[in-house]
Amino acid sequence: MNQSYFNLLGNITWLWMNSSLHKEWSCELLARNVIPAIENEQYMLLIDNGIRSLIVVGQI
């Protein structure tokens, strides 16, 4: 794992914790649903004028 991986995970975790839908969800759910998508490059992190959005397009 490299610095960009941790930077990406940090951005996604920030979104997760600031989402009214997801902020009460556990870290285990984050690990189960987000990390595999990162490892398999099945996500898009969109940033526009400092506003972040995450799209997870699939999991293996």
N, C-alpha and C positions, 0 to 999 in steps of 0.2 A: 504494500500500500504506500502511496506517495502523498505528498502535501495536497495535491489537487483533489484526491479522494476524500481526505479529511475536511477540506474546505467545502466540497460538495455536500458531504454528510452534515456539516455544521449548518449550511444554508437550509437544507431540507428539515433538519431538526428544529431550526428557528421557525420555519413555516408550520411545522407540526404543533409546536407549543403555542403558537399565536393564532391558530385556527379554532374558532368556536366549536367546530365539529370534532376536532381531533385532540384538543388540549387535555382532555381527561383520559385519553387512551394511554395504555402502558408502553413502556420502552420495549417490552417484548414484542408488541404488535409492530412497532417501528422497525425492529430488527427483522421480524419475519416478513414484512411487506415491502420495506424500502431497500434494505441492503442487497437482497437478491436481484432486484431491478437494477441497482447501481452496478453490481458485479457483472451482469449480463447486458449492460448498456441498453436497458429497456425503459428509459425514462427521458423526460425533457425537463430541464429547469429553465424557466423563462424569466428574464429580468428586464423590465421596461421602466425606465426612469426611477429605479430603485424599488419598484414593486415586484415581488417575487411570486411566481406560480410554479406548481409542480404538476407534471403529468406523468403517471406511471402507466406505460402502455402494455405491459405484460410481465408475466413471471414464468420461469421454468421450474 
